[in-house]
């Protein structure tokens, strides 16, 4: 059973409830919705049997998208805190939220604790590539990090891909401003030899032009750089389709071309749409926590819960606990 923060996100609770309904209808899995009960009930569009798979637990407090984590941590009656408690108590197998990322991360660390050996949890998120997808870690959880943190991120990412995606030896690349070993800032230069020595599958540095070419399964960066990469990719994809609509598919010839290319363009748009991936796990906390885009609507919620279910079934948390995160030899 999964627990969902019904009050998190720009379009909560409506889009969260609709996405949960779609997920339950498709999979038959049970869900706990946590939030303001009366507001949640108003958003249900389906009746009957499906409601038997959805439980509502009331939480009077709401963590807003603008609140600082320190403020959110004081709200012990919030949907975020109550949802995480259900995971800690073993009632639910994982927590899903499209709410305030910083608040969810801080609450998860405090409520669930960190896996032994992990200094800082990190967000790993899929990015579309020419060959399928790659995974970026960290996508925004940690702005300032040390080489040992990037090493731990790499180990966690490899465990996740091996267990949840059955990639036997994930290829790892360090994001830098050039491919050569000596490139990068001080952080990258100090991290490179660590990954080279300790990480099977490490292929070296890559620069920005290679991110979407599919040359690596895992791209490692600090959360500041990683979040810029993520948001730039999203913005570029949206802008390309706006340009196509405004500049290409105008007039008779453009409309005719649009009809011919429509199916192919829809496939491309689907691959580039963050809603198709739905959510990203916060690796390093002692429980399964998925963080979705703040602008998530019902499709993103449904797909995020499907990815989360796959992660739960893979048992990757058990494998993470077995991981060796020590940079230095004892």
C-alpha positions in Angstrom: 0.0 0.0 0.0 1.2 3.5 -0.9 0.5 6.8 0.9 0.0 10.0 -1.1 0.2 13.6 0.0 -3.2 14.9 -1.3 -2.3 18.5 -0.5 1.1 18.8 -2.2 1.5 20.5 -5.5 0.2 23.5 -7.5 -3.0 21.7 -8.4 -3.8 19.8 -5.2 -6.0 18.2 -4.1 -7.9 17.9 -7.4 -5.3 16.6 -9.7 -3.8 14.4 -7.0 -7.1 12.7 -6.4 -7.8 12.3 -10.1 -4.4 10.7 -10.6 -4.9 8.4 -7.7 -8.3 7.3 -9.1 -6.7 6.6 -12.5 -3.9 4.6 -10.8 -6.3 2.5 -8.7 -8.6 1.8 -11.6 -5.7 0.6 -13.7 -3.8 -1.4 -11.2 -6.2 -2.4 -8.4 -3.6 -1.3 -5.8 -4.7 0.3 -2.5 -3.8 3.9 -1.7 -4.0 6.1 1.4 -4.7 9.8 0.7 -3.5 12.1 3.5 -4.9 15.6 3.8 -8.0 17.7 4.5 -10.6 15.0 4.3 -13.6 17.2 3.3 -11.6 18.9 0.5 -10.4 15.5 -0.8 -13.9 14.0 -0.9 -15.2 16.8 -3.0 -12.7 15.9 -5.8 -13.8 12.3 -6.3 -15.4 11.8 -9.7 -15.9 8.1 -9.5 -18.1 6.1 -7.1 -18.6 2.5 -6.2 -16.0 -0.3 -6.0 -13.0 1.9 -6.7 -13.5 3.9 -3.5 -13.0 0.7 -1.5 -9.3 0.8 -2.6 -8.8 4.4 -1.4 -8.5 5.3 2.3 -8.5 8.9 3.5 -6.6 10.0 6.6 -7.3 13.5 7.8 -4.5 16.0 8.2 -5.5 19.6 9.0 -2.2 21.3 8.3 -0.8 22.0 4.8 2.8 22.6 3.9 2.8 25.3 1.2 5.1 25.4 -1.8 6.8 28.5 -0.5 7.4 27.5 3.1 11.0 26.9 4.4 11.7 23.4 5.6 12.3 24.6 9.1 8.7 25.9 9.2 7.3 22.8 7.6 9.0 20.6 10.2 7.0 22.2 13.0 3.7 21.1 11.3 3.2 17.6 12.9 -0.4 17.5 11.7 0.5 18.1 8.0 -0.2 15.7 5.2 3.6 15.4 4.7 4.5 14.4 8.2 1.5 12.1 8.8 2.2 10.4 5.5 5.8 9.8 6.3 4.8 8.5 9.7 2.7 5.8 8.0 5.8 4.6 6.2 7.9 4.6 9.4 5.2 2.6 11.2 5.1 0.0 8.3 1.5 0.8 7.4 2.5 2.0 3.9 5.4 0.9 1.7 6.2 4.3 0.3 5.3 8.0 0.3 4.5 10.1 -2.7 4.3 13.9 -2.8 4.2 16.7 -5.5 4.6 19.2 -2.7 7.5 21.4 -1.4 10.7 19.4 -2.3 12.8 20.9 0.5 10.1 20.3 3.1 9.5 16.7 2.0 13.2 15.9 2.0 13.8 17.5 5.4 10.8 15.7 6.9 11.8 12.4 5.4 15.3 12.6 6.9 13.9 13.5 10.3 11.0 11.0 10.3 12.6 8.0 8.5 16.2 8.6 9.2 19.1 8.0 6.8 20.5 4.7 5.7 23.7 3.9 7.5 26.7 5.3 5.7 24.8 8.0 3.8 25.6 11.5 4.7 23.1 13.2 2.4 20.1 11.8 0.5 19.8 12.7 -3.2 17.1 12.8 -5.9 17.6 10.6 -8.9 15.5 11.5 -11.9 15.2 10.0 -15.5 16.0 12.1 -18.5 15.0 11.2 -22.1 17.9 10.4 -24.5 18.3 9.4 -28.1 18.6 5.8 -27.0 16.1 5.6 -24.2 16.8 7.3 -20.9 19.6 8.2 -18.5 19.4 9.0 -14.8 20.6 12.2 -13.2 21.7 12.3 -9.6 21.5 14.8 -7.8 18.5 16.6 -9.3 18.3 19.3 -6.6 18.5 18.0 -3.1 22.0 19.2 -2.3 23.5 22.5 -3.5 26.9 22.2 -1.8 28.5 18.8 -1.7 31.9 17.1 -1.2 33.6 14.4 -3.3 32.5 11.7 -0.8 28.9 12.8 -1.3 29.1 12.4 -5.1 30.6 8.9 -4.5 27.7 8.0 -2.3 25.2 9.3 -4.8 26.9 7.1 -7.5 26.7 4.0 -5.4 23.0 4.6 -4.6 22.2 5.3 -8.2 23.9 2.0 -9.3 22.0 0.0 -6.7 18.7 1.6 -7.8 19.3 0.9 -11.5 20.5 -2.7 -10.9 17.4 -3.6 -8.8 14.6 -1.5 -10.2 15.7 -1.5 -13.8 17.7 -4.7 -14.1 20.7 -2.9 -15.6 23.6 -5.2 -14.6 26.5 -2.7 -14.8 25.3 0.8 -15.2 27.6 3.2 -17.0 28.5 6.2 -14.9 29.6 9.6 -16.0 30.6 12.7 -14.1 29.2 15.9 -15.5 31.9 18.5 -16.2 32.8 21.2 -18.7 34.8 18.9 -20.8 35.6 15.2 -21.3 39.3 15.2 -20.2 40.2 14.0 -16.8 41.7 17.3 -15.7 38.5 19.3 -16.6 36.1 20.7 -14.1 36.1 22.7 -10.9 37.8 21.5 -7.7 34.8 19.3 -6.7 34.9 17.4 -10.1 38.7 17.1 -10.1 38.7 15.5 -6.6 35.7 13.3 -7.3 37.1 11.9 -10.6 39.9 9.7 -9.1 37.5 8.3 -6.5 35.0 7.2 -9.0 37.7 5.9 -11.3 39.1 3.7 -8.6 36.0 2.5 -6.9 33.1 2.5 -9.4 32.7 -0.3 -11.9 31.2 1.1 -15.1 32.7 4.6 -14.6 33.4 6.0 -18.1 34.8 9.4 -17.1 33.6 13.0 -17.6 30.9 14.1 -20.0 30.0 17.6 -20.9 26.5 19.1 -21.6 26.3 18.1 -25.2 26.4 14.4 -24.3 23.7 14.4 -21.6 20.9 13.5 -24.0 22.9 11.3 -26.3 22.6 8.2 -24.1 26.3 7.6 -23.5 25.8 6.9 -19.8 23.1 5.3 -17.7 23.9 7.6 -14.7 25.1 11.2 -14.7 26.5 12.5 -11.5 26.4 16.1 -10.4 25.8 18.2 -7.4 22.2 19.3 -6.8 22.8 22.9 -8.0 24.1 21.9 -11.4 21.7 18.9 -11.6 18.6 21.0 -11.0 19.7 23.5 -13.7 20.2 20.7 -16.1 16.7 19.3 -15.3 14.9 22.6 -15.5 16.8 23.6 -18.7 15.8 20.4 -20.4 12.2 20.8 -19.4 12.1 24.4 -20.6 13.9 23.6 -23.9 11.4 20.8 -24.7 8.4 23.0 -24.1 9.9 25.9 -26.1 10.7 23.6 -29.1 7.1 22.6 -29.4 5.8 26.1 -29.0 8.2 27.2 -31.8 7.0 24.4 -34.0 3.4 25.4 -33.4 4.0 29.1 -34.0 6.6 29.0 -36.8 6.1 25.8 -38.7 2.5 24.7 -38.6 1.0 27.9 -39.9 -0.7 28.5 -43.2 -1.9 25.8 -45.6 1.4 24.1 -46.2 2.3 24.1 -42.5 -1.1 22.6 -41.6 -0.7 19.9 -44.2 2.8 19.1 -42.9 1.4 19.0 -39.3 -1.1 16.4 -40.3 1.6 14.3 -41.9 4.0 14.6 -38.9 1.3 14.5 -36.2 1.8 11.0 -35.0 5.6 11.2 -35.0 5.5 14.5 -33.1 3.1 13.1 -30.5 5.5 10.3 -29.9 8.4 12.7 -29.5 6.4 14.9 -27.2 5.4 11.9 -25.0 9.1 11.0 -24.6 10.0 14.5 -23.6 7.1 15.1 -21.2 8.0 14.9 -17.5 4.5 13.6 -16.8 5.4 10.3 -18.5 8.0 9.7 -15.7 5.9 11.0 -12.9 8.2 11.1 -9.9 11.7 10.7 -8.7 12.9 8.8 -5.6 14.8 10.4 -2.8 17.6 7.9 -2.3 19.4 7.6 1.1 16.5 7.8 3.5 15.4 4.7 5.3 12.1 4.2 3.3 10.7 4.8 -0.1 9.9 8.5 -0.8 9.0 9.8 -4.3 9.0 13.5 -5.1 6.9 14.6 -8.1 7.0 17.9 -10.1 5.1 20.7 -8.4 3.1 21.2 -11.5 2.0 17.6 -11.7 -1.5 16.8 -13.0 -3.4 13.5 -13.0 -1.2 11.9 -15.7 2.0 12.6 -13.8 0.5 11.4 -10.5 -0.7 8.1 -12.1 2.6 7.5 -13.8 4.6 8.4 -10.7 2.7 5.9 -8.6 3.3 3.2 -11.3 7.1 3.9 -11.2 6.9 3.9 -7.4 5.2 0.6 -7.3 7.9 -0.8 -9.5 10.5 0.5 -7.1 8.7 -1.0 -4.1 8.5 -4.4 -5.7 12.2 -4.3 -6.7 13.3 -4.3 -3.0 16.0 -1.7 -3.7 15.9 -0.3 -0.2 17.1 -3.7 1.1 20.0 -3.6 -1.4 20.8 0.0 -0.5 21.2 -1.0 3.2 23.8 -3.5 2.1 25.8 -0.9 0.2 29.4 0.1 0.9 29.4 3.9 1.0 32.8 4.3 2.6 35.2 6.2 0.4 38.4 5.5 2.4 39.8 2.0 3.1 39.5 1.0 6.8 
